[in-house]
């Protein structure tokens, strides 16, 4: 009896399951008195059609002066609790978002930015067909990245 073994080599990208992740980026040109942070919601492996989540931070460290939603699709922010350190956000589109900018915060800090304890949580996300992503595919974030490309991230 002969047994055949086959070896398969995969060249190029390896398939991964669809997912959604968040990143908060400190924009170039930000200063302590005029800090611009952008929350990005990024889909991988599918066309993002909807999302909902929240951003929390220490309001004794980070004082939010203004908050606005991204411009493509229908994006929303609820700043009602920002003085308590929370901003809720959501977005939807029937054709998929063009950009990843979900929320823009303009703030100033009272202490070291590392102490802001920035945490983003995604509660739900779906594709343009209305199918919800599995909870395990929703990746929130903590900390704040530098937009300079250094990859530096404030530890939380």
C-alpha positions as CSV (number, residue, x, y, z in Angstrom):
1,X,0.0,0.0,0.0
2,X,1.4,3.3,-1.0
3,X,0.8,6.5,1.0
4,X,1.1,9.8,-0.7
5,X,2.2,12.9,1.1
6,X,1.8,16.3,-0.3
7,X,3.6,19.5,0.7
8,X,2.0,22.8,-0.2
9,X,4.0,26.0,-0.1
10,X,2.1,29.2,0.4
11,X,3.7,32.2,-1.3
12,X,2.5,35.7,-0.7
13,X,0.0,36.9,1.8
14,X,-1.6,34.5,4.3
15,X,-5.4,34.6,4.6
16,X,-6.6,36.0,7.8
17,X,-10.1,36.4,9.2
18,X,-11.9,39.7,8.7
19,X,-11.4,42.1,11.7
20,X,-11.8,45.7,12.8
21,X,-9.3,47.5,14.9
22,X,-8.9,51.0,16.4
23,X,-6.0,53.3,16.8
24,X,-5.7,56.8,18.4
25,X,-3.0,58.9,16.7
26,X,-1.5,62.2,18.0
27,X,-1.3,64.3,14.8
28,X,1.9,66.0,13.7
29,X,2.1,69.6,14.9
30,X,0.3,68.9,18.2
31,X,1.4,70.8,21.2
32,X,0.6,70.5,24.9
33,X,-1.9,73.3,24.6
34,X,-3.3,72.2,21.3
35,X,-3.3,68.4,21.1
36,X,-5.1,66.9,18.1
37,X,-5.9,63.2,18.3
38,X,-7.6,61.2,15.6
39,X,-9.4,57.9,16.3
40,X,-9.1,55.5,13.3
41,X,-11.5,52.6,12.8
42,X,-9.8,50.2,10.3
43,X,-11.3,47.1,8.7
44,X,-9.3,44.2,7.3
45,X,-10.6,41.6,4.9
46,X,-14.1,43.2,4.3
47,X,-15.9,46.5,3.5
48,X,-16.8,48.1,6.8
49,X,-20.4,49.2,6.8
50,X,-21.1,50.1,10.5
51,X,-19.5,50.4,13.9
52,X,-20.2,51.6,17.4
53,X,-17.9,52.1,20.4
54,X,-16.6,54.3,23.1
55,X,-13.4,56.1,24.0
56,X,-12.5,56.7,27.7
57,X,-9.7,58.7,29.3
58,X,-8.8,60.4,32.5
59,X,-10.4,63.9,32.4
60,X,-8.0,65.2,35.0
61,X,-5.2,64.6,32.5
62,X,-6.8,65.2,29.1
63,X,-9.3,68.1,28.7
64,X,-11.3,67.9,25.5
65,X,-11.9,71.3,23.9
66,X,-13.8,69.9,20.9
67,X,-14.8,66.6,19.3
68,X,-16.0,66.0,15.7
69,X,-17.0,63.0,13.7
70,X,-15.3,61.9,10.4
71,X,-16.8,63.1,7.2
72,X,-17.5,60.1,4.9
73,X,-20.6,58.0,5.4
74,X,-22.7,58.9,8.4
75,X,-20.5,59.2,11.4
76,X,-21.6,60.4,14.8
77,X,-20.1,61.4,18.2
78,X,-21.8,61.8,21.5
79,X,-19.7,64.2,23.6
80,X,-22.2,64.5,26.5
81,X,-19.9,62.8,28.9
82,X,-16.5,64.1,27.7
83,X,-16.1,66.1,30.9
84,X,-16.3,62.8,32.7
85,X,-13.8,61.2,30.4
86,X,-16.0,59.4,27.8
87,X,-16.9,59.9,24.2
88,X,-19.2,57.5,22.3
89,X,-19.0,57.2,18.6
90,X,-20.8,55.3,15.7
91,X,-20.9,55.3,11.9
92,X,-22.7,53.6,9.1
93,X,-22.6,53.6,5.3
94,X,-24.2,51.4,2.6
95,X,-21.2,51.4,0.3
96,X,-18.2,51.1,2.7
97,X,-16.2,53.9,4.3
98,X,-13.6,55.7,2.2
99,X,-11.4,56.9,5.1
100,X,-10.6,55.5,8.5
101,X,-11.0,58.8,10.5
102,X,-13.9,58.2,12.9
103,X,-13.4,60.9,15.6
104,X,-11.1,64.0,15.9
105,X,-10.4,65.4,19.4
106,X,-8.8,68.7,20.1
107,X,-7.7,68.9,23.6
108,X,-5.0,70.1,26.0
109,X,-3.3,68.1,28.7
110,X,-2.7,68.9,32.4
111,X,-0.2,66.1,33.0
112,X,1.9,63.6,31.1
113,X,0.0,62.2,28.1
114,X,0.9,58.7,29.2
115,X,-1.3,59.2,32.3
116,X,-4.4,59.9,30.2
117,X,-5.3,56.1,30.2
118,X,-6.8,56.3,26.7
119,X,-8.9,53.2,26.0
120,X,-11.1,52.6,22.9
121,X,-13.7,49.8,22.9
122,X,-15.6,48.6,19.9
123,X,-19.0,47.2,20.8
124,X,-20.2,46.2,17.4
125,X,-19.2,46.4,13.7
126,X,-20.6,45.0,10.5
127,X,-20.1,44.7,6.8
128,X,-22.1,46.6,4.1
129,X,-24.5,43.6,3.8
130,X,-25.5,44.1,7.5
131,X,-23.7,41.0,8.9
132,X,-22.2,41.6,12.3
133,X,-18.6,40.8,13.0
134,X,-17.8,38.2,15.7
135,X,-16.9,39.8,19.0
136,X,-13.4,38.2,18.7
137,X,-12.8,40.2,15.5
138,X,-13.3,43.6,17.2
139,X,-10.0,44.9,18.5
140,X,-10.0,48.1,20.6
141,X,-6.9,49.9,21.6
142,X,-5.1,51.6,24.5
143,X,-2.6,54.3,24.4
144,X,-1.8,57.0,21.8
145,X,0.4,56.6,18.8
146,X,2.7,59.2,17.3
147,X,1.8,60.2,13.7
148,X,5.5,60.8,13.0
149,X,5.9,57.1,11.9
150,X,8.2,56.4,14.8
151,X,5.7,53.8,16.1
152,X,6.1,55.2,19.6
153,X,3.1,54.6,21.7
154,X,2.3,56.1,25.1
155,X,2.1,53.2,27.5
156,X,-1.0,52.7,29.6
